[in-house]
């Protein structure tokens, strides 16, 4: 890493350099895990999954878009010879991931019922900074999404003072990078990116606390996990471009910044991102193959897709620029500069 590069300030919600911090991580004792998170959208799809109305590949036994199952493409058969694709068991894998996203979902109202000293804006500032950290160390997007998921799960269980929110974020990123990266940043790297606000010992203590709070349960599907599958499903019937792939990645990353998006399951966020990108780039908004492999109907995605579009419309003037600037680069095909629709018509949700 370039040691001369100035890091983004995080002084809005964390300790300034030199502030005394105890060696032991001083979060509050864990609270009881929420057994009934508040679902802000997609409840019928969740109930269908729980009641067995969704197939092993995430399909609904009755086609939600009114198209027969035979009209959908088989997206796994072309990869049967590629052992890395696990094509023979891909359906079972994603069926398990759909169940896992319910089991490991953070509380959707933890800011209101758990946290007393932080608010959604502080969380957004933290995530914006984590986007910069991931980009600086060239970490994969899976690491970023997993780190934010760990942050939300942790904050669902522990009341954290604002002075230690950055420490929670760094610890979650450290754990996620060890899980996803071949060569994760070292503890010294993480101490450096906080301007040495925290020592090696404090970071190690925070890591242990995060792992204990999460019960060492680190295998968690994120929206990024599902997006790859859904883009593959869309490509089965549509001639997609790299612009489409980058736009879906950009829209998906914007949702990390917004606390209210926790009200939607990761799989629903991924599916809504695909629908929104298809419409924005003048593709057919939905297909039988997407219906089969996402398990969602366009109608069930309405509220989530509209919420994501609002985030994209607000992004050009947002004071949290990391994601927008990241996707304004030529490497990302400048997709953050694409004009988003001012509103979404009813017909795409039919």
N, C-alpha and C positions, 0 to 999 in steps of 0.2 A: 504494500500500500504506500502511496505517496505521503510521506510524513509531513510535507509542507502544505498539503491541502487543508484549507480551513474547514472545520466541521460546522454543520448547521447548529445554531444555538438551540438549546433545549431549556432555556432558563424560565420559560413560562410556567412550567409545571414541576420542576425538579430542583434539587439543591444546586446552589452555585458552587464553584470550585472552592475548596477549603472548608466547606461546612462540615461540621463533625457528624459522622455517621457511625452508629454502633457496629461492631464487628459482626454481631449476630443479626440476622435479618429480622426486623422488628415488625412483621405483619401481625394482624390480629389472628386469634385462633380460628381454625376452619369452622365454617358454618355447615349446617346440614345441607346435603345435596338436594337441589330442587328435583322433586319427582314429577312435577307437572309443569314444565316450562310453558310460558305464554306463547301460543302460536299466533302470529299476526297474519299469516297467509298460508294457503295450501293445506288447510286442515283436512279437507275431504281426501286429498291425495295421501296424506299421512295415515288417515283411517283406513283407506283402501289397502295400503301397504301392510298395516298391522293385521287386517282382517283376511289377508291372503288373496286379495283381488288383483295383485300385481305379480306378474310372472317372474321366473328366475332371472330374466334379463332386464328386469325393471319394466316389463310390459303390463298393460292392463288387459285382463281377459276379455273385456269388451272394448273395442276400439273407441277411444275417447273422441277421435276426430271424425267418426262416422265412416271410416275407410276400412275395408276388410284387411285382416292380418296378411293375406296373401299379397296385398299391394306393397307391403314393406320389403325392403331389401335385407339380405343377410350380410351384415357388415363384417362378420368374423370368418366366414368360409375362405376368403382370399388369403388369409394369413395362417392357414392350417400348417403350412410348412415352416413357419417362423416360430421357433420355440419361445422366443422372447415375448411374443404376443399372447401366449397362453390362450389361443383362440378356442380350444376345445372346452375350456372351463371359464371363459370370459363372462358368460351369463351368470354363472354361480358367483363369481368374484364380485360383480356389480350388484347382485342381489344382496350379498352380505354387506357391501358398502352402504347400501340404502338402509339396512337395519342398523348399521354401526353409526350412521349420522344421527339417528334418533337417540341412541344410547349415550353418545358422547357430546351431545349438544349442550352448549352453555345456557344458563338462564337468560331469557330474553329481556328481563327487567331488573338485572342486577344493579344497575345504576340507581334505581329507585329504592330497592329494598336491602341492598348490601352495602353500597358505597356511601360514605358520608362526606368525604373530602375531595372526591374527584367527580367530574361530570363528563358527558359525551364529547364535549369539545377537547378536553384534555386527552381523552382516548384518541381522538382524531389526530391531534398533534403528535402523539406518540407513534401512531401508525405511519404518519407521513415521514417521520424521522426514520422509522424502521425500513421504509421503502428506500431511503437514501443509503442506509447501512447495507442493505442487501445489494444494491447496485454498486456501491463502492467496492465491496469484496467479491463482486461477480457471483453472488449466490443465485441458485436457481429459484424460480418463482414458487416452487413447491415449498421451499424453506420459508419464504416470506408468509405464505398463506398458513403454513403450519404454526409458525411463531405467533401470528395474530390469533389463531384458534386457541393456542395455549394461553395467551394473555386473557382472552375472554373466559375461558374455563376457570382460570385462576381467580379472576376478579369476581366470578360467580360464587366463589367459596370463601374468599378472604377480603376483609376490609383493609384497604391500603391507603396510607396517607399520600398526598400528592408529592411529597418530597422523595418518595421511594417508587413512584410509578415508573420512572425511567429504569430503575434497577430491575423491576419486574420484567419490563420489556426486553432488556438486554439478556437477562437470564433465560427468558423464553426463546429468544433468538439463538442463544448459545445451544440450548437443548435441541432446538429444531435443526440447527446446522449440523450438529453431530449425528442426527438421525438421517438427514437427507444428503449432505455433502460428502464428497470423497475426501476433500482436504478442507475441513472447516477452519474458520479463524481461531486463533489461539486465545487463551484467557488474556494475554497481554494486548492483543488486538482489541478485545472488547473493553479493556481498561482504557486504552487509548481513545476509542471513539466516544467515551464519556468524559474525555479530558481529565482522566485519572481522578474523577470524583469518587470512584469506588476502587478499593484495593482488590488484589487477587483473592484475598481471604473473603472479603465481602461478596464478591462475585460467586465464589465457590459455595458460600453459605446460601446465597440466593438460589443457586442452581439446585442444591439439595432440597430447599424448601419447595421450589416449584415441582420437582419430581415427586416429593412426598405428597403434596397437595393433590396432584393429578394421579396419585396412586400408581405412578410409573406406567400409566396407560397412555402410551404415546402414538399408537397406531390409530390415526384419526382421518377419515375422509374429509377433504375440503372441497370447496367449489371448483378449485383447479383440477382436482381428481376427476370430477364428473365432466368438466368442460372438454377434455380431450376425447372422451367417449362420444359426447354429443356432437362435437365438430366432425368426428368421423362419420357419425350417422347422417349428418347434413350433407356431407360430401358424397354419400352414396347415391344421391339423386340429383345433386346440384353441382355445377361446375364452379367450384369455389376458388378464390384467389388467396394469395398470401395476405392481402389487405384485410380480408374477412377474418383470418386467424388472428392477426394483430389487433384488429378492432375488438374482437371478443375478449382478448387478453386485457386490453385497456379497460373496457367496460367492467370486466370482472374485478380488476384491481381497484377501481373506483369504489366498489361496494365495501372494500375493507375499511375505508375511511368513515363509513356511516354506521353509527351504532344501531340505528333503526333497522338496518338490513339483517340484524340477528333474528328478526321476526320471521325470516324466510329460511327454509332448509337450504343447505349448500347445493343440493341437487336442483332445487327450484331456481336458485340464483343463476346457476350455470345454464339451465334450460331457457330462462328468461333472457339471458345475455345473448344466446344464439338467436332467439326469435327477434330481438331488437336489432342485432347486427344484420340479420337477413333483410329485414324491412328497410333499414337505413341504406343498405347497398343495393336496393332494388331487386333482391332475390324473392322467390316465393317464400312467404313467411314461415310456413310449416309444411311438413311432409308426413306421409304415413310411417316412414322409417323413423323419423324423430319421435312421433307419437309412440311407436313401439319401444324404442330404446330409452327414452326419457321417462315414460310412464305418465307424462303430463299432457293435458289437452291445452290448446292455446287459451281457452277461456280461463283455465285455472292459473295461467301465468299473467293475467291482465295487470293486477295490482303490482306485482313484483317488477314486471317490465316497465310499467309507467314510473315506478320509483327509480329504477336505474336510469331511465331516460332523463328524469329530473336531475339526477346527479351529474350526468354528462352535460346537460345544458348549463348547469351552474359551474362546471369545472373551469372554463376560461377565466372567470373572475375570482376563483377560489383563492384564499390566502394560504392554502395547503398545496403547494405547487409540485411536489416531488413526482407524483404519478403523471400529471399532465406533461411536465418537462421530459420525463423519461420517454413517453410515447410520442413526443414531438420530434424525436431524433430521426434521422434518415434510416438508421438501422431498424427502427420500428415503423418505418414507412409513414411517419408523421400522422398516424391515425388520430391522435388527440386533436388535430386541427380539422378533422372531418365535421361538416355541419350536421348536427343531429336534428331529427324532426322536432318541430315545435309541439306536436301532439301525435298520439298514435290513434289511427282510425279504428273504428269498431270491427271492420271486416277482418282484420288480421287475427282477431281473437275468436272468430267463428269456428 
